[in-house]
Structure formats: structure tokens, C-alpha cells
Amino acid sequence: MTNPPVCNYEGSDYQQTFWEQGGRAYEDQAEAIALKKITS
């Protein structure tokens, strides 16, 4: 069995871009769709 690759966000601007600047529209929409499907 092989280990899957691990995401490493060290040195990236992920936190600033997606959490502090509100660039999470795609993630927010995906979460809303998933929650709607599992709760209906």
C-alpha cells in the first residue's frame, strides 16, 4: 500500500486568500450543496 500525497500549505498564501480576503465562494458553495444533500 502506498501513502497518498500530503498537501503542504507552508509558505503559501492560502489562509490569507481564502479566509481573510473572502475568496472562498467555491468552497462555500460546495459545502452548502453537500450539506443540503446529506440533510434532505
Order of alpha helices (4+ residues) and beta strands (2+ residues): alpha
